[in-house]
Amino acid sequence: MAPLCKFYQQGNCRNGANCRFEHPGANASSNPFGANRFNALNTTARPPDGLNTYKVTRESIKVDLADERPPWILSCYGPGKDAPEQLFGGYPREQSPEEVMLYIRGSANPQQAINEVTALHNQAEQQIRTTLGNLDSAVQFVLAGANNHPNRIDICKQNTIEGGTPGILPSRRALQTTR
């Protein structure tokens, strides 16, 4: 599978269908994984009422958590690229495999640490099952995040330089000209 085209992601790939890099969702017929294997970048699921501007749908959450479930579930999850809220994450849920191994190996009682990680994993499994059992509430929770501040969008905008494009890191040249 070819890597993603960074120019397509920015909206300015000059090669179009002839590009040697992947354009998620553009060439659905040539993608062996279906119309869009990057469901978080889904741009086709827009409700008719126009209220869900974040493109968060029941179907996208179901695909992410059931059909394309990640192998490591001790991480954050927020459906869609620009959703205002994530469904789960933060400490202690959001830990890398390396952090878990370090915790176990550095513990005075490794068996107790393993039991704690197992309980955390079971809790994450239960959160996923609960979400899949009530997809409407999950969508509403994420969308309600637009009214709670600071939310994910506020935090992303806060970490950009003035005059920069939110969510895209400035180039080295742009940083040098602003100094």
Secondary structure, DSSP 8 states (H G I E B T S, - for coil): ---B-HHHHHT--SSGGG-SSB-TTT-GGG-TT-S-S-GGG--S---TTS--TT---HHHHHIIIIIT--S--SS-B-SSSS-SS-SB-STTT---HHHHHHHHHH-SSHHHHHHHHHHHHHHHHHHHHHHHHTHHHHHHHHHHGGGSSS-HHHHHHHTS-TTS-TTS---HHHHHHH-
